[in-house]
Amino acid sequence: ELAAALSCVVSDMSRPDIYVAVEASDKVREFSVNALDMQTRVVAAQLGNGITFDVPLDPSMAGLVEAWALGTPWNTILSLTSLQEGDIIRLLRRVLDVLRQIPRLPYVPGARGVDSQLRLNARRALTIMDRFPVSDDVTYSINEDEGLADDDTMALAKNMEAKRDALVGMASSRTKGDVLSELFSDSSSTGWDVEGDAFDSDEPQEAWLGPLGEAVELRASSGWGSDTDNEWGSGDDEDEEE
């Protein structure tokens, strides 16, 4: 949720020709509404003092970022949006950059400053999102001391299955034509085959690695599930080697 919330202030990809089939969770959407009110007040204060700096706020990619943070496999992420792989990776790396900066901010006791819990949450989110192809050993990597792979982080990763199923499962029942129909009044003019482009959860899918190395596979019922019998980091990372 922290990563998805941060995506609202780093994303610059909101265009009418882009679809994202997955919506953010209720808590993230509530944050975006509150952030919109804050944006309005900041812009008004700037105009009152002759300042015209942009105050970016784009919640359209929050669901996609939250899906990745919940351990959704990369091939499923690609099926949830019309964005190209490079654009998705650039967005997720921007979120990672912000998460890396939070623990480095000065600590101020009391009501002001960044408290210790937010620092821990940022490091845990960084650890969970730090996986291929968003990060690798060549173009982008996270230092070991920046993340936090403690017991709480591993427990968090194991408990993400239900949230992942709920978030991605709802998107799996929608088609590209359904999403585009919300953007354009007539989906037939978009060039998409509404029936042929459905996200069919009955199709066989390969097993993928979850955020901390656990095996993840597509359930026939709803969304993606994780194999809880696997230990942390024990999965074979065949896709990265290729």
C-alpha positions as CSV (number, residue, x, y, z in Angstrom):
1,E,0.0,0.0,0.0
2,L,2.9,2.4,0.7
3,A,4.4,1.7,-2.7
4,A,1.1,2.2,-4.4
5,A,0.5,5.5,-2.6
6,L,4.0,6.7,-3.5
7,S,3.2,5.9,-7.2
8,C,0.6,8.7,-7.2
9,V,3.3,11.3,-6.9
10,V,5.9,9.8,-9.2
11,S,3.8,8.6,-12.1
12,D,3.5,10.7,-15.2
13,M,1.9,8.2,-17.5
14,S,-1.8,9.2,-17.3
15,R,-3.1,9.3,-20.9
16,P,-6.5,8.5,-22.4
17,D,-5.1,5.7,-24.6
18,I,-3.6,3.7,-21.7
19,Y,-5.6,1.1,-19.8
20,V,-4.9,-0.5,-16.5
21,A,-7.2,-3.4,-15.6
22,V,-6.4,-3.6,-11.9
23,E,-7.6,-1.1,-9.4
24,A,-5.9,-0.2,-6.2
25,S,-7.2,-1.3,-2.8
26,D,-9.7,0.7,-0.9
27,K,-7.0,2.2,1.5
28,V,-4.9,3.4,-1.4
29,R,-7.9,4.9,-3.2
30,E,-8.8,6.7,0.0
31,F,-5.3,8.1,0.2
32,S,-5.5,9.3,-3.4
33,V,-8.8,11.2,-2.6
34,N,-7.1,12.9,0.5
35,A,-4.0,13.6,-1.6
36,L,-6.2,15.3,-4.2
37,D,-7.6,17.6,-1.6
38,M,-4.1,18.4,-0.4
39,Q,-3.0,19.0,-3.9
40,T,-5.8,21.6,-4.4
41,R,-4.8,23.4,-1.2
42,V,-1.1,23.4,-2.1
43,V,-1.8,24.8,-5.6
44,A,-4.1,27.5,-4.1
45,A,-1.4,28.5,-1.6
46,Q,1.2,28.7,-4.4
47,L,-1.0,30.8,-6.6
48,G,-1.7,33.1,-3.7
49,N,2.0,33.7,-3.4
50,G,2.8,33.9,-7.1
51,I,4.3,30.4,-7.3
52,T,3.5,28.1,-10.3
53,F,5.4,24.9,-9.6
54,D,3.7,21.7,-10.7
55,V,2.1,19.5,-7.9
56,P,1.9,16.1,-9.6
57,L,-0.7,13.6,-8.6
58,D,-1.6,10.6,-10.8
59,P,-3.3,7.7,-9.1
60,S,-4.0,5.8,-12.4
61,M,-1.0,3.4,-11.9
62,A,-1.5,2.7,-8.2
63,G,-3.3,-0.6,-8.8
64,L,-0.5,-1.8,-11.1
65,V,2.2,-0.9,-8.6
66,E,0.2,-2.5,-5.7
67,A,-0.2,-5.7,-7.7
68,W,3.6,-5.9,-8.2
69,A,4.2,-5.2,-4.5
70,L,1.8,-8.0,-3.6
71,G,4.0,-10.5,-5.6
72,T,2.1,-10.7,-8.9
73,P,4.2,-12.4,-11.5
74,W,5.6,-10.3,-14.3
75,N,3.6,-12.0,-17.2
76,T,0.4,-11.2,-15.3
77,I,1.5,-7.6,-14.8
78,L,2.0,-7.3,-18.5
79,S,-1.5,-8.6,-19.2
80,L,-3.1,-6.0,-16.8
81,T,-2.0,-2.9,-18.8
82,S,-1.3,-1.6,-22.3
83,L,1.9,-0.1,-21.1
84,Q,5.1,-1.4,-22.6
85,E,7.5,-3.4,-20.5
86,G,10.1,-0.6,-20.4
87,D,7.4,1.9,-19.2
88,I,6.3,-0.4,-16.4
89,I,9.9,-1.0,-15.3
90,R,10.6,2.8,-15.3
91,L,7.5,3.4,-13.1
92,L,8.4,0.7,-10.6
93,R,12.0,1.9,-10.4
94,R,10.8,5.4,-9.7
95,V,8.8,4.0,-6.8
96,L,11.8,2.1,-5.6
97,D,13.9,5.2,-5.7
98,V,11.5,7.0,-3.4
99,L,11.4,4.0,-1.0
100,R,15.2,4.1,-0.9
101,Q,15.2,7.7,0.1
102,I,12.7,7.5,3.0
103,P,15.0,5.7,5.5
104,R,17.7,8.3,4.8
105,L,15.5,11.2,5.8
106,P,16.4,12.9,9.1
107,Y,14.5,11.6,12.2
108,V,12.8,14.3,14.3
109,P,11.1,13.1,17.5
110,G,7.5,14.1,18.0
111,A,4.9,14.9,15.5
112,R,7.2,16.2,12.8
113,G,9.7,14.2,10.7
114,V,9.7,10.6,9.5
115,D,9.1,8.2,12.3
116,S,10.8,4.8,12.6
117,Q,7.8,2.8,11.6
118,L,7.6,4.5,8.2
119,R,11.3,3.8,7.7
120,L,10.8,0.1,8.4
121,N,7.7,0.0,6.1
122,A,9.7,1.6,3.3
123,R,12.6,-0.9,3.7
124,R,10.1,-3.9,3.8
125,A,8.3,-2.6,0.7
126,L,11.7,-2.2,-1.0
127,T,12.6,-5.8,-0.2
128,I,9.4,-7.2,-1.5
129,M,9.5,-5.3,-4.8
130,D,13.1,-6.0,-5.4
131,R,12.9,-8.7,-8.0
132,F,13.5,-9.4,-11.6
133,P,13.0,-7.8,-14.1
134,V,12.5,-4.5,-12.2
135,S,15.9,-5.0,-10.5
136,D,18.8,-7.0,-11.8
137,D,22.6,-7.1,-11.3
138,V,23.4,-4.9,-14.3
139,T,21.0,-1.9,-14.9
140,Y,19.4,-1.5,-11.4
141,S,20.1,-3.2,-8.1
142,I,19.2,-2.7,-4.4
143,N,22.0,-2.8,-1.8
144,E,21.6,-5.5,0.8
145,D,21.6,-3.0,3.6
146,E,18.8,-0.9,2.1
147,G,16.2,-3.7,2.4
148,L,14.9,-5.5,5.4
149,A,14.5,-9.2,5.1
150,D,13.5,-9.9,8.7
151,D,10.9,-12.2,10.1
152,D,8.2,-9.6,9.9
153,T,9.0,-9.0,6.2
154,M,8.8,-12.7,5.4
155,A,5.6,-13.1,7.3
156,L,4.2,-10.1,5.4
157,A,5.1,-11.8,2.1
158,K,3.4,-15.0,3.1
159,N,0.2,-13.2,4.1
160,M,-0.1,-11.3,0.8
161,E,-1.7,-14.2,-1.0
162,A,-5.3,-13.3,-0.1
163,K,-4.8,-9.6,-1.0
164,R,-3.1,-10.6,-4.3
165,D,-6.0,-13.0,-5.1
166,A,-8.6,-10.3,-4.4
167,L,-6.8,-7.5,-6.3
168,V,-5.7,-9.4,-9.4
169,G,-8.7,-11.8,-9.3
170,M,-11.1,-8.9,-10.0
171,A,-9.0,-7.7,-12.9
172,S,-8.9,-11.2,-14.4
173,S,-12.6,-11.2,-14.8
174,R,-12.4,-8.1,-16.9
175,T,-11.4,-7.8,-20.6
176,K,-9.4,-5.3,-22.4
177,G,-12.5,-4.2,-24.2
178,D,-14.3,-3.7,-20.9
179,V,-11.6,-1.4,-19.7
180,L,-11.3,0.5,-22.9
181,S,-15.1,0.9,-23.0
182,E,-14.7,3.0,-19.8
183,L,-12.2,5.2,-21.6
184,F,-14.1,5.4,-25.0
185,S,-17.8,5.2,-25.4
186,D,-17.6,2.7,-28.2
187,S,-15.1,-0.1,-27.6
188,S,-15.5,-1.4,-31.2
189,S,-13.6,1.6,-32.5
190,T,-10.5,0.8,-30.4
191,G,-9.3,-2.2,-32.5
192,W,-9.6,-4.6,-29.5
193,D,-11.4,-7.9,-29.8
194,V,-13.6,-7.8,-26.7
195,E,-14.2,-11.5,-26.7
196,G,-10.8,-12.7,-27.8
197,D,-8.9,-10.5,-25.4
198,A,-10.4,-11.8,-22.2
199,F,-8.1,-12.7,-19.3
200,D,-9.0,-16.4,-19.1
201,S,-8.0,-17.8,-15.7
202,D,-8.6,-21.4,-17.0
203,E,-5.6,-21.2,-19.3
204,P,-2.5,-23.1,-18.1
205,Q,0.2,-20.8,-16.7
206,E,3.7,-21.3,-15.7
207,A,4.8,-21.1,-12.0
208,W,6.6,-17.9,-11.1
209,L,8.6,-16.7,-8.2
210,G,6.9,-14.5,-5.5
211,P,8.4,-11.4,-3.9
212,L,10.7,-13.4,-1.6
213,G,11.4,-16.4,-3.8
214,E,8.3,-18.5,-3.1
215,A,6.7,-20.3,-6.0
216,V,3.5,-18.6,-7.3
217,E,1.0,-20.1,-9.7
218,L,-2.3,-19.2,-11.2
219,R,-5.3,-20.6,-9.4
220,A,-8.3,-21.8,-11.4
221,S,-10.7,-20.0,-9.0
222,S,-9.3,-16.5,-8.7
223,G,-6.0,-14.8,-9.3
224,W,-2.6,-15.9,-8.3
225,G,-1.7,-18.0,-5.2
226,S,1.6,-18.9,-3.5
227,D,3.0,-22.2,-2.6
228,T,3.3,-21.9,1.1
229,D,5.3,-25.1,1.3
230,N,8.3,-23.5,-0.2
231,E,10.8,-21.8,2.1
232,W,11.9,-18.2,1.6
233,G,14.2,-17.7,-1.3
234,S,14.1,-21.4,-2.3
235,G,12.6,-21.1,-5.7
236,D,14.7,-21.7,-8.9
237,D,15.0,-18.5,-10.7
238,E,15.1,-19.9,-14.2
239,D,13.5,-16.9,-15.9
240,E,16.3,-14.6,-14.6
241,E,19.0,-16.9,-16.0
242,E,17.4,-16.8,-19.4
